[in-house]
């Protein structure tokens, strides 16, 4: 059990470093993503439009929001499950878990103008070590914000999901993973979906 906590903490830190590298070295203005759809020129707060090739479902009214610890990072907050305990605290990176799943939350630090460009940037940076990342259908978080959804099933011991959201000048990534050998037993597919839905429903930007 201890080794699993340590491994996850290290992975969270590595993920944070990768995302921070995006901000530090960022893609140049010659990146074709720069021509993607972004914030309106008049400065309104319209959220970036999703890719026409990726389905965006309507928010599910029956979702029961998570009621566990409030997890805060720069400009936003989210709630974990009531069973979660904090296992990492690296300032803007917060990590929580129980014996079946984990959650980490941190700023995206993207310089991209659209959700699609943000997703491509994330997959390009995070996939450099050979991970097989698959972008699946976009989702709605916090009841109103479109988010990309990336599935990473390369580690046989867990199923990892990454969600990226943009709002005004902010961006964030939400990482939810499920242990395949969770205790007392791993969650079923339906239970995993319920966990993700309940956590994502609580996302909320906190800046004005």
N, C-alpha and C positions, 0 to 999 in steps of 0.2 A: 504493500500500500504506500509506503513512504517513497519507494522508488518511482511510483507512478506520479505522485505529487511533484517530485523533483523534476521528472521529465517534462511534465506539462508546464511547470513554471519556466523551465529553460526554453521550451518551445514558444511560450508567450513572449518572453523577452526577445527571442530571435525574430519573431514576427513583428514586434514593435520596432526593432532595429531596421528591418527591411522596409517597413512603412515609413520610418523616419528618413531613410535614405532617399525615398521618393521626393521628400520635401527638400532635402539637402542638395541632391544632384539634379532632380526633376528632369523631365523631357524638355527639350528645347522647343522653341516656337516653330521649328520646321516639322514637328511631329504632325502627321495628318489628323490626329485627334483634335488639334487646336481649332479645326474648322467645324467641330461638332456643335450641337445645340447647347447653349448655356443659359446664363441669366439674361433676361431682356436688357437691351441697351439703356432703357430708361430707368434701370435700377430697381424695378419692382421685385417683389419677393416670390415670383412664380418659381415653383420647383422645376428642375430639369426634366424634360420629357423623356420617357423610357424608349428603348429601341423598338421600332415597329415590328421587329422580328421576334421579340421576347414578350410573352403574354404576361400581363399584369392583372392579377385577380382583384376583385373588390374586397374591401375589408370584411372580415367575418364578424357579424354582430354578436355571435354567441360565445366568443372567446372570453374565458375568465382570466383577467390579467394576473400576472405573477404578483405575489404579495410578500416576497422575501426582502432581503437587504437592498437598499437603494445604492446603486453603483454610479458614482459621478466621475466624469472626466471633463476636459475643456469644452464648455459650451453645451453639454447635454448630460442626461442621466437616463438610467434604465433600472429595472428591478429584476433581481434573480428569484429563484425558487425559495420557498420558506426553509428548505432543507440545506441551502447553500452555506458554506463557510468560506471566509476569505483565505486564499492560499498564496496570493501575490499582491504586492502593492508597490508599484514602481512609478508613483506620481500619476501621470496621465494614463498609465496602464493598470487596470484593476482586474484581478482574476479570482473567480469563485468556483466552487465545485461541491458535489456530494459524491456518493459512491456509484452514481450512474451517469452523470453528465457534468460538463464544465461550461463556464461562461467567462469570456474576457471581453473587455470593452475599452476602446481607445480612439483617439482622433485619427482621421484618415490622412490628413496633411497632403491631400492631392492638389495639384495645380491645374487639373483638367476642368474643362468648361461644361461637361455633361456627365450623366450617370454612366452611359456606355463607355465613354473615354476613361472614367475612373475605374470601371470594372476591368477594362483591357490593361490599364496600367497596373492594377493590383495583381492580375494574373501573370503579367510579364515579370514583375519583380519577384513575387512569391514563388513562381514556377522555375526560377533559375537553377534551383538545386535538384531538378528532375522530378518534382512532384507532378502528378497528373491532376490537373484542375479542370473541372467542367462547370461552365456557367449554365445554370438551369433557369427556370422561369423566375422573373422578378416577383417581388412580394411587396406588400404594404406594411409599413411599421408605424407604430404610434397612431394608427387609425387613419393616417393621411399622407405619409411620406413614402414615395417609391424607393425601393432599395434593390440593388442587384443581389443575386444569390449564387454563390459558388460552392460546389460540392467537392470535397477532397476525401476520397476513400482509399488512398494509397497505403495508409497505415492499417494493417490487418487487425490491430487492437482497438481501433476506434473509427467512428464515422464523423467527419468534421464538416461543419457548415460555416461559411463566412457571408455576412450580409454587409453591404456598403450603402450608406445613405448620404445624401447631400441636402443642405438647406441653407439658403442665403449664402454666406461666405464660409459655412462650416461643412465638414465632412467627417464621417465616423465609420469604423468597422466594428461589427458585433460578431464574435466567434463563439459558436456553440458546438460542442462535441459530445458524443455518446460513446461510452465504453462498451465494447463488444463482450467483455467479461464483467459487466457491472454487477454489483451486489445489492440485494440478494440474488437478483437475476437481471440480465440486460433488458432495457425497455423495448417494447414492441415498436413496429413502425408507426402505428397510430399514436402510441404514447409519446414517441419522439416528436411527432408533429404537434401534439398538444403542448409539449414543453416549449418548442420553438414559438408557437403561436402566442402562448401566454407571456413569454419574455418579450417578444417583439412588440406586443401590444402596449408595453409600458414605456417605450422609447419616447423621449421628450427633449427638444432643444430647450436650453435654459438662458440663452442670451437674447437681448432685445434687438 
